[in-house]
């Protein structure tokens, strides 16, 4: 049997669902102390610290 080509809509659905599954996997395995936890020197941690500092200064 030959390889069937997917229509554009089906190709889009395929990639979208694959990306959604990947996103859900990434979002659900965050546990305290795990290797996937946010490092303390990450940009997000710095931003949060700056926001807290600005909120406390008001």
Order of alpha helices (4+ residues) and beta strands (2+ residues): alpha-alpha
